[in-house]
Amino acid sequence: MAAGVWHLAPNYNCVLHRVHVLSLFSPDFEIQRQTDVVQRGGTVQNETRAYDSKSGETVPMRDKEGLQDYRFMPEPNLPPLIVFEDNASLPAGIDVCQAVVVQTIKEGLPELPSIKRDRLVQAYGILPEHSFTLVNEDGLMEYFEAVMKSTKKESRKVIGWVTNELLGLLKQQDMSVSQSPVGPASLAELLELQEAGHISSSVAKQVFQKMWRSPGKTAAQIIREQDLGLVSDAAKLHRICQKVIDSHLDEVCAIRGGNKKVLNKLMGLVQKETKGRADPVLLRKILEGKTS
């Protein structure tokens, strides 16, 4: 962006030169450069200079034929504006129409992206890269914060649902956040059911998919209608665990030989039998007892 600026030399009561600088930048370097030229007895050239953001300096680009290139004509229809830092600095009796209060302007500005990202990281303890995803996707930050207000689930788990499950389906179907068939309140309800131990994490993802395809149906309705609740019947789990153990004796021997990681395979097999509905805490306890 081109910006025509006046530069005043420190300790001088006169305007040195107007220099056309092709960028918005802090004028400190240009003020000092012009001051040094004048103090050495030189002449500041009328020219267009470019600002180098890496070096923090201005460099010449092309010269100008004369000061008419920088002529300034006041607009008679625009009243003069007087700038004040805050309301406290406004003198009594001033015409508020001619006063520009920096504090008021700042308060009226929307939250800038960098401020949003910092706030999300500080308030919810999420990773910076997640904050970029939330801010860059229109409406996603508001969705995430709405879910957080309605659930006790940890923010790092909620962010996973929002950026993976929700955003994944939105991208897949080329939809915006506002078009999501699963609103933040509905997702929060699902997460609360999982947090309370009514469904497993794998079933929660199944329910989310069903909610997506059946707008208007709540997570509780789907769980009840399709009998997706967590299986916590110890006797039933004992029978299923025994069936899996009897057909996987090699794995049982490996566990008894000290390879405890093989237990996860048996847990997966039981979960397959129960379609992911077995209570994982109770399941592990039963399998550990039967393979010890």
N, C-alpha and C positions, 0 to 999 in steps of 0.2 A: 504494500500500500504506500502510495506516495504521500509525503507529508512535508509541506513548506513550513519551515520554522525560523523564528527570529532567535539569534543567540546573543546574549548580553555577556560581555566580558566582566569577570569579577574585578571590583575596585575601579571600574570605569563607569562614568555617568552618561554613556552614549551607546547607541546600538552599533555594533560592528557591521555585520553583514547578514543578509538573509541567505541561507544556504538550503537548497532543495535536496532533501535526503530521502532516498527511496526505501523507506522502512520506518516503522514506529520504533523508537529506541530511546534509551536514557541519554539526554544531551550532554552528559558530563564530559565525555571524550571530546566532542566537537567544541564545547565551550573552552576547554583547556587548549585545544589545538589552535583555535583562533586567537586566544589570548597570547600564546607563545609566539605566534607569527607577528602580532602587533608589537609585542615587547622587544622582539629582535629587529624591529624597524621594517618588517616586510609588509606586504599587502595581501589581504585575504581575497582570493579570486572569487568571482561570481561563477558558480559552477554547480552542477548536479553531482552529488556524492552518494555512493552506496554504503550501506552499513554492513560490516562483516560481523555476524553474530559470534563466530568462533574466536576472533581476535579481540572483539569489543571495540573495533576502530572503524572509522569511515575512510573510504578510498575514493579518489576522483573518478568520475565516469565521463563527463563531457562538460565543456564550458558554456557560458551564456553570453549573448552579445551585449546585454545591458540590463540595468535595473528594472526596465519596463517589463522584463520577463517575470518579475516578482511583484508587480504593482498590486496594491490592495485597495479595493473600493468597498467602503462600508455599505451595508444593506439598510436603507432608511426604514424599512418595515419591521426590522428586528430590534427590539429594545436592548440596551446594554444589560449584561448579566454580571452580578457580583457574587463571587464564590466565597462561601463560609464553610468551615469544617463541620460544625454542628449547630444545633439550635441555640445553645448557650452563647455562642459567639455572635448571634444576630443582634445588631443594635436596635434600640427602641425606635419605632416609627418608620422602619424601612418597608418599602413596598415589597411584599413577599413574591410578587410576580417577577421582580428583577433579581431575586436572591436565589442562588443555587447552593443548596445545603448538601454537602458531600455525604453526611451521615444518612440523610433521608433517601438519597439515591441508592446508597449501599443496601439499606434495609428493604428497598423495593425490588432489588435484583433477585432473580431466582437462584437457588442453590447451584453453584457451579459444579461441573463434573468432578474436578479434583477434590472439592470439598465433600461431595457426596461419597466418593471412594474412601477418603480418610475417615469419614463418619461411620461408614459401614464396617470398616476394619476395626475401629475402636469400639463401636457399640456391640458388635456381634462376634468379634474375634475370628472373622473369616479371613481367608488368604487374600492378598492383594489381587491375584489373578481372578479370583471369584468376584471381587468388587468391580473389576473392569467389565466382566460379563454382565453383571447386574445393571450397571450404568449404561452400557453401550446398547443393550436391547430395550427398546421402548416399552415401558410399562413393567419390566421384569423386576426392577428394584421395589416398586410399590407392591407387586404381587408377593415378593419374598417377605417384606416387612409386615404385610397383612397376615401371612401365615404365621410369622413369629409371634404376633400379638395373640393368636388363638391356640397356641400349642405350647406344651412344656418340653417338647423335644429339643435336643441340643441343636444349636445353630449350624454346626458343621454337618449334621445329618440332614437338616432341612435344606441347606444349600445344595447338597447332593441331589435331593429330590427335584429341586427347582431347576438346576442347571443340567441335570442328566435326564430324568424321566419326563418332566414337563417340557423343557426346551427341546429335547430330542424329538418328541412327537410334534411339536410346533414346527420345527424345521422340516421334518419329514413330510408334513402335510401343507407346508408353505402358508402357515397361519401366523397371525400376530398374537401377542399375549392377550389382548382384549377379546380375541375370538376363541380363547380356550374354553372347551365345554366343561372343564373342571375348574371351578373358582377357588380362590385361596381359602375360603371357609370350608369347602368340601375336602380339600387336601389336608387342611389342619385336622378335620374330624378323623380322616383316615390315619394320620400319623398318631393321633391320640389313642386310637384303638390298638395300634401296634405297640405304642409305648406302654399301654396298660396290660399288655400280654394277651389280648384277645385273638390276635393273629400273628403269624410269623412274618419275617421280612419278605420272604419269597411270595407268600400269599398277599401281602400288602401290595406288591407290584402287580400281581394278577388282578386284584380288585381295582387298582388305579386304571389299568387297561380297560376293564369292564365299565368303569365310571366314564371313561373317555367316550366309549361307544354307546353309552346309555345316559345321555344328559338328563339331569333331573333326579336320577336315582342316587341315594346316599350310600356311603360305604357300608353303613350298618344294614341297610336293606339288602344289598348284594350279598353280604356275608351271611345273613339269615336265610335268604332265599336259596342260596347255593351251598349252604352248610359248609362254610369255609372257616369256621371258628377253630381255634387251637384245640387239638386233641390232648386232654390232660387226664384221661382215664388211665390210671396206672395199670390196671389189669389188662386192658386192651393193648397198651404199649408193650407190656411184658410178653404177650403172645406174639406180637409182630417182631419184636426184638429176637425172641427165641427162634422164630422161623428163619430170620436172616442169618443168625449165628449158625444154625444147623446146616445151612447151605453154603457157608463160607468158613470152613474149619481152618483153612490155611491162614486166613487173616487173623483168626482167633489165636492161633499158635504164635503168629508174629507179634501180636499184642502182648501175649503172656511171656514172650521172649524179650520184651523190653521196648519194642517199637510202638510207642503209644500213638504215633501219628496215624497208624492204620485205623484207629478208632474212628477217625473222621470219615473214612470210607464207609464203615458200617452205619454211621449216622446218616450219611447220604442215602444209603440203600433203604433205611427205614423211612426217611423222609419221602423217598420215591413211592414207597408203599402207601404212605398216608397223604400223598399229593402235597407235601410240604406243610402239613398241618400239625405235625407232632411238636409238643412242647419241647424245645431244645434243651432246656435245663433238666427236665425230668428224664428225657431221652438219654442224655449223656450219663446221668446217674445210674439208670437201669443197665446200660451197656457196660459201664465200668464195673458194676457188680457182677455181671454175667461173664465177663472176660478176665476177671482178676484171678 
